[in-house]
Structure formats: C-alpha cells, structure tokens
Amino acid sequence: MPTATTTAPVASAVVDQRGQLPRTDLLLLAVSIAGISLSAPLISATAAPALAIAFWRNGMSVAVLGPYALWRHRAELRGISRRALLLAMAAGVLLALHFALWMPSLRMTSVASATALVTTTPLWTILLMRLFGVRAPRLVRLGVGLAFAGVLVLTGVDLSVSSRALLGDGLALGAGAAAAGYVLLGAEVRRTVSTTAYTLVCYATCAVALLAACLLTGTRLAGWPAGAWWQIFLLMVTAQLLGHSLSNRVVRTLGPSVTSTAILLETPGAALIAAVWLGQWPPVAAYPAVGLILLGLVLVARAERR
C-alpha cells in the first residue's frame, strides 16, 4: 500500500561526514521495501475475502498500536482539536476506500498491473493539489504525462486479456486516488498531531469503516483455514508494521525523494514474488507500460528533490 512518507516534514536527506547516506537507514529502507513488496502477493494468495483481509489487517494493527499509543500519547489524544479529529477520521475513511478497491483488484488483474496502478498515488496527489491552486514544476508535469501514458497502455493491454482485468485496473487506479486524499489529509493533521496519535485514530476509523462494509455486503469474517489467518498476520507484520513504519522512520534521515523513489521498487518486487511464488507472469506487452509508469514517478520524485 502507498505510504504518506512524502508528506513528512523533511527538506533533504541527512548525510555523514563522507557525504554518504546512513548505511543503517538504507538497510532499514531495504527491509521496508521487501515488506511492502510482499503485500500484494500475500493478499492474492490468501484464501479469504478481500474486504475481510482489509478489516483484519487494520484491526490487528490497531490492537498492536493501541496500547502503546494510549500509554504514551493519552494526553495528546484527549486534547486533539475537533478539526484535527474530523480530518483524521476522514483520512481513515479514505484509507478504507483505498483498501476496499485495491485488494479486490488483485483478484481481477495481475499483481504487476494492480501494484503499478495503485502506486500512482503521487500523481493523483499532484492533480488534487492543482485543484487548490498549487502549480507543479515542468519536470513534475512531464513525469505525470509519462506515467499516465503508461496507464493508458497498461489498461489497453489488460483489456485485450479480459474485461475483468480491465475492471481490476480501474479499481487499482481508484485505490491510488483514494490514497492520495488520505495522504493529503494526513499531512494536514500531522501539522499539529504526532504520527502515533494520528495513526491510531486513522487506523481505528479505517477498521470500523471496513467492518461496516463487511457487514453490509455479507462478507464472512471468519471460518477460514488456519493458514489464511497466518497469512493475514504475516501481512500485518510485513506490510503494515515493518513496511510502512520503517519507511516513515527513515524518511527523516534519507529524505522524501530517496524514500519515495525507493518505494517504487514495490512494483517489480511484487511482480517478481508473484511470478516465483504464484506462477503469475503478466503479458509481455505490460512490461513497457509498467516501465513508463515507473519512469514518470521517478521524474516526479526528482522534481521533489529540486
């Protein structure tokens, strides 16, 4: 899943006396990318409904994070302003929408396509900011154009595969757009609220919204093989706690450009894991399209550094 690393209050990377990035944080970033890359193949392989997986992933995260947040941030949680609380809850609803769209897309199109399309979150963020009068630099506009050209090519390739694959592409794109709203609201809340307090409110709201969606749609929340529960637990540990938490930690030293560019490795990483583990090889024609999307996102990250 996309993270809010690009919204962290950091202007540039921290380097040591030799002008190099901290090796420990680079290693942590590598662990983070590995955890995030495992997310899509795990979801695709888990024998449980996608909505239920989304609910339990967030519910388990709240269960792990909650005691620590209530112990260390109780006073802050009590003193959150009404505006910040409502924005954090709205971010949680958008995060729930992101999960509700992206996870089913993994059952309809290839892991490579779904992951490439959902990582277009920075592009949607730029478009949303443009609506509020923030004009992007030329390099960013070029990156956006290249990435959307890749989106058009990829959806055309998947349409030739099946209409179901095209619908999966649409869900993944919608998930990326929902994540953009979640990132922007989170950035606003984190001006006055700590990451831990914000994350607890956001994840708790997300879990409640997903639980409501499961109940309304009649989605089964239990009764699966023990292996499915272990896969959901592994998803929570690798993607949520290791993947997202570590990326949010290292962004303070490596900088948003290095971190956000590295996170783009989720697409080839997830595709490789899906190919080796699930035998899921995307069509050959999809590779140039994914390459265009990644190139566009790299240009956006480089413009951010400037």
ZAMARGU-4260 file (C-alpha; in steps of 0.2 Angstrom, whole numbers, plus 5000, padded with zeros to 4 digits):
<rodrens>
0) 5000/5000/5000 | 5006/5018/4997 | 5013/5027/5012 | 5012/5045/5017 | 5031/5047/5018
5) 5032/5061/5005 | 5022/5072/5017 | 5035/5071/5031 | 5042/5087/5037 | 5059/5084/5029
10) 5068/5095/5016 | 5083/5085/5012 | 5092/5069/5016 | 5105/5068/5030 | 5122/5063/5025
15) 5138/5058/5035 | 5155/5066/5035 | 5160/5057/5019 | 5144/5064/5010 | 5136/5046/5011
20) 5118/5041/5017 | 5117/5032/5033 | 5120/5013/5030 | 5109/5008/5044 | 5094/5018/5037
25) 5097/5011/5019 | 5096/4994/5026 | 5080/4998/5035 | 5073/5005/5019 | 5078/4989/5010
30) 5068/4979/5024 | 5054/4991/5022 | 5053/4988/5003 | 5054/4970/5005 | 5039/4970/5017
35) 5029/4981/5006 | 5033/4971/4991 | 5026/4955/4999 | 5009/4964/5002 | 5001/4961/4985
40) 5006/4943/4983 | 5001/4938/5000 | 4983/4946/4998 | 4982/4937/4981 | 4986/4921/4989
45) 4976/4922/5005 | 4960/4911/5005 | 4949/4924/5012 | 4938/4938/5005 | 4947/4954/5001
50) 4936/4965/5012 | 4939/4954/5027 | 4958/4954/5024 | 4957/4973/5024 | 4947/4973/5040
55) 4958/4961/5050 | 4974/4969/5043 | 4969/4986/5051 | 4960/4979/5066 | 4976/4969/5071
60) 4987/4985/5068 | 4976/4994/5080 | 4977/4980/5093 | 4996/4981/5092 | 4997/5000/5091
65) 4983/5005/5103 | 4991/5000/5120 | 5007/5010/5116 | 4998/5025/5109 | 4986/5025/5124
70) 5001/5024/5136 | 5012/5037/5128 | 5000/5049/5120 | 4985/5048/5131 | 4985/5067/5135
75) 4988/5071/5117 | 4973/5060/5111 | 4962/5069/5124 | 4967/5086/5118 | 4966/5084/5099
80) 4956/5098/5092 | 4939/5094/5084 | 4945/5099/5067 | 4960/5088/5068 | 4950/5073/5074
85) 4937/5075/5060 | 4951/5076/5047 | 4960/5061/5054 | 4944/5051/5054 | 4941/5057/5036
90) 4958/5051/5031 | 4953/5034/5039 | 4938/5033/5028 | 4948/5036/5013 | 4961/5023/5018
95) 4947/5011/5020 | 4941/5015/5002 | 4959/5013/4996 | 4959/4995/5004 | 4941/4991/4998
100) 4946/4995/4980 | 4964/4989/4979 | 4963/4972/4987 | 4949/4966/4976 | 4958/4972/4961
105) 4972/4959/4965 | 4960/4945/4962 | 4954/4953/4945 | 4971/4958/4937 | 4989/4953/4938
110) 4999/4958/4954 | 5011/4968/4942 | 4997/4979/4935 | 4987/4982/4951 | 5003/4987/4960
115) 5009/4998/4946 | 4992/5007/4945 | 4990/5009/4964 | 5007/5017/4966 | 5001/5032/4955
120) 4996/5040/4972 | 5009/5054/4969 | 5001/5058/4953 | 4984/5060/4960 | 4991/5070/4974
125) 4998/5082/4962 | 4982/5084/4952 | 4972/5086/4969 | 4984/5100/4974 | 4982/5108/4957
130) 4964/5110/4960 | 4968/5120/4976 | 4980/5132/4965 | 4997/5123/4968 | 5005/5123/4951
135) 5018/5109/4948 | 5035/5112/4940 | 5038/5107/4922 | 5048/5091/4927 | 5033/5085/4938
140) 5021/5088/4923 | 5032/5078/4912 | 5033/5064/4924 | 5014/5064/4926 | 5012/5064/4907
145) 5023/5049/4905 | 5015/5039/4920 | 4998/5042/4913 | 5003/5036/4896 | 5009/5020/4904
150) 4992/5019/4912 | 4983/5020/4896 | 4995/5007/4888 | 4993/4995/4903 | 4974/4996/4903
155) 4974/4993/4884 | 4985/4978/4887 | 4973/4971/4901 | 4958/4975/4890 | 4965/4963/4877
160) 4966/4950/4891 | 4949/4951/4898 | 4936/4964/4903 | 4938/4958/4921 | 4956/4963/4921
165) 4952/4980/4914 | 4939/4982/4929 | 4953/4977/4941 | 4964/4991/4933 | 4950/5003/4936
170) 4949/4998/4954 | 4968/4999/4957 | 4968/5017/4949 | 4953/5022/4961 | 4963/5015/4975
175) 4978/5026/4971 | 4966/5041/4970 | 4959/5037/4987 | 4976/5035/4994 | 4981/5052/4988
180) 4966/5060/4998 | 4972/5050/5013 | 4990/5057/5011 | 4984/5075/5009 | 4973/5074/5024
185) 4986/5065/5034 | 4999/5079/5030 | 4987/5092/5036 | 4983/5083/5053 | 5002/5080/5056
190) 5005/5098/5057 | 4998/5098/5075 | 4996/5080/5079 | 5010/5067/5082 | 5012/5052/5070
195) 5007/5039/5083 | 4991/5048/5089 | 4986/5052/5071 | 4989/5034/5065 | 4979/5027/5079
200) 4964/5037/5075 | 4966/5034/5057 | 4968/5016/5058 | 4954/5014/5070 | 4942/5023/5059
205) 4948/5013/5044 | 4944/4997/5053 | 4927/5002/5059 | 4923/5008/5041 | 4929/4991/5034
210) 4919/4981/5047 | 4903/4991/5042 | 4907/4987/5023 | 4909/4968/5028 | 4893/4968/5037
215) 4883/4977/5024 | 4890/4966/5010 | 4888/4950/5020 | 4907/4947/5019 | 4912/4932/5030
220) 4924/4937/5044 | 4930/4920/5050 | 4929/4902/5047 | 4944/4900/5035 | 4959/4888/5036
225) 4972/4892/5049 | 4984/4895/5035 | 4974/4910/5030 | 4975/4918/5047 | 4994/4916/5047
230) 4994/4924/5030 | 4984/4939/5037 | 4995/4940/5052 | 5011/4940/5041 | 5003/4954/5030
235) 5000/4965/5045 | 5018/4962/5051 | 5027/4964/5035 | 5017/4977/5025 | 5010/4987/5040
240) 5022/4987/5054 | 5039/4983/5045 | 5035/4991/5028 | 5026/5007/5032 | 5033/5010/5049
245) 5051/5008/5044 | 5048/5019/5028 | 5041/5033/5039 | 5056/5031/5051 | 5070/5033/5038
250) 5062/5047/5028 | 5068/5058/5042 | 5086/5054/5038 | 5086/5048/5020 | 5074/5062/5014
255) 5057/5060/5005 | 5065/5059/4987 | 5076/5044/4991 | 5062/5036/5001 | 5048/5039/4989
260) 5059/5033/4974 | 5064/5018/4983 | 5046/5013/4987 | 5043/5012/4968 | 5053/4996/4969
265) 5037/4988/4976 | 5031/4986/4958 | 5045/4975/4951 | 5047/4967/4969 | 5029/4962/4970
270) 5029/4956/4952 | 5044/4945/4955 | 5037/4937/4970 | 5020/4934/4962 | 5029/4926/4947
275) 5040/4914/4958 | 5028/4910/4971 | 5011/4911/4962 | 5017/4907/4944 | 5008/4924/4939
280) 5018/4931/4924 | 5010/4947/4916 | 5008/4948/4897 | 5025/4953/4889 | 5016/4969/4882
285) 5013/4975/4900 | 5032/4977/4904 | 5034/4993/4894 | 5019/5001/4901 | 5024/4997/4919
290) 5041/5005/4914 | 5033/5021/4908 | 5023/5022/4925 | 5039/5020/4935 | 5049/5032/4924
295) 5036/5045/4927 | 5035/5043/4945 | 5054/5044/4946 | 5054/5061/4937 | 5041/5067/4950
300) 5052/5061/4964 | 5067/5070/4956 | 5057/5086/4954 | 5053/5085/4973 | 5072/5084/4977
305) 5075/5100/4967
</rodrens>
